Amino acid sequence: MKKLNLSVKFLTAYPTKPYSVSNSNLYGVIDKLRQWQALGFGTKIAIGGKDPKNMALTKTQIIEIITAETGLSKKKSGDTVESLIEIIKRTLASDEDVMISGFGKFCVNSKGKRRGRNPATGESMMLAPRKVVTFKCSGKLRQKINGE
């Protein structure tokens, strides 16, 4: 049976511990980690030897965390997350900023027409104006990230 390299990082005081598990007991290990999460211990799981520190939190993981922490059904948690994302998208699409207290601010900025270069040919060209979304974190979030 093929062995998978499963890396687990406990977001408490525990160091990252690499595990090697077979396919047959992989789901048992993941279930155990979900139980730890439900008890308030944060964990990240990486399969294939990826470093859990470099993994992005996905929408599915957010839904699972909300389900575990609030006791809401997975469907209700998913609907809530989808609604929030749609509100943010709709607001940004109408050129309005989104500010979430204690988290940060999403801003819509306009970039003017600018000179660019085609990397394949080296030919100079003018790039059309466009809008970009930027994020500026709040002071509280910055302090939390920096451990202050």
HELIX and SHEET records of a PDB file:
HELIX    1   1 ASN A   23  ALA A   38  1                                  16    
HELIX    2   2 PRO A   52  ASN A   54  5                                   3    
HELIX    3   3 LYS A   59  THR A   70  1                                  12    
HELIX    4   4 LYS A   74  ALA A   93  1                                  20    
HELIX    5   5 GLY A  139  ILE A  145  1                                   7    
SHEET    1   A 3 LYS A  17  SER A  22  0                                        
SHEET    2   A 3 LYS A   3  PHE A  10 -1                                        
SHEET    3   A 3 THR A  43  ILE A  47 -1                                        
SHEET    1   B 3 VAL A  98  ILE A 100  0                                        
SHEET    2   B 3 GLY A 104  LYS A 111 -1                                        
SHEET    3   B 3 ARG A 130  CYS A 137 -1                                        
SHEET    1   C 2 ARG A 114  ARG A 117  0                                        
SHEET    2   C 2 SER A 124  LEU A 127 -1                                        
END                                                                             
